């Protein structure tokens, strides 16, 4: 009986992203997560899921800022 080898699964690479919170914001985040029985990491990832899924190849034109919006920052 010939041996059939399974393909190795491609290893997932992670990138660390950091952000700063004030002590009050951290307490608020911890309290909210305790009440909802979740972790801060899961809460943040769920909140930004619509921005991090589906844009890895290209971004649709509707999401680009127009010239008028850029005038606010000049």
C-alpha positions as CSV (number, residue, x, y, z in Angstrom):
1,X,0.0,0.0,0.0
2,X,1.6,3.3,-1.1
3,X,2.1,6.0,1.5
4,X,0.3,9.2,0.8
5,X,1.9,12.2,2.5
6,X,-0.3,15.1,3.7
7,X,0.7,18.6,2.6
8,X,2.0,20.8,5.3
9,X,-0.2,23.7,6.3
10,X,1.3,27.1,5.6
11,X,2.4,28.8,8.8
12,X,0.4,31.9,9.7
13,X,2.6,35.0,10.2
14,X,1.5,37.6,12.7
15,X,2.5,41.2,12.9
16,X,2.5,43.0,16.2
17,X,0.7,46.4,16.3
18,X,0.8,48.6,19.4
19,X,-1.4,51.4,20.5
20,X,-1.3,53.7,23.6
21,X,-4.2,54.1,26.0
22,X,-4.5,56.3,29.0
23,X,-5.0,54.6,32.4
24,X,-8.7,55.6,32.4
25,X,-9.2,54.2,28.9
26,X,-7.5,50.9,29.9
27,X,-9.7,50.6,33.0
28,X,-12.8,51.3,30.9
29,X,-11.7,48.7,28.3
30,X,-11.0,46.1,31.0
31,X,-14.4,46.7,32.7
32,X,-16.3,46.5,29.4
33,X,-14.5,43.2,28.5
34,X,-15.2,41.8,32.0
35,X,-18.9,42.6,31.6
36,X,-19.1,41.1,28.1
37,X,-16.9,38.1,29.1
38,X,-14.4,38.7,26.3
39,X,-10.7,39.8,26.0
40,X,-9.5,43.2,24.9
41,X,-7.7,41.6,22.0
42,X,-10.9,39.9,20.7
43,X,-13.0,43.1,21.2
44,X,-10.5,45.2,19.3
45,X,-10.2,42.7,16.4
46,X,-14.0,42.4,16.2
47,X,-14.3,46.2,16.1
48,X,-11.9,46.6,13.2
49,X,-12.8,43.4,11.3
50,X,-14.5,45.3,8.5
51,X,-11.3,47.2,7.8
52,X,-8.8,44.3,8.0
53,X,-10.7,41.7,6.0
54,X,-11.0,41.9,2.2
55,X,-8.6,44.7,1.4
56,X,-5.3,42.8,1.2
57,X,-5.2,42.9,-2.6
58,X,-6.7,46.3,-3.4
59,X,-9.0,48.9,-2.0
60,X,-12.2,49.9,-3.9
61,X,-12.3,53.5,-5.1
62,X,-15.1,54.5,-2.8
63,X,-12.8,54.2,0.2
64,X,-10.2,56.6,-1.0
65,X,-10.3,60.2,0.4
66,X,-11.2,62.9,-2.1
67,X,-9.2,66.1,-2.6
68,X,-11.7,68.2,-0.6
69,X,-11.2,66.0,2.5
70,X,-7.4,66.4,2.3
71,X,-7.7,70.2,2.5
72,X,-8.7,70.0,6.1
73,X,-5.2,68.7,7.1
74,X,-3.1,71.2,5.1
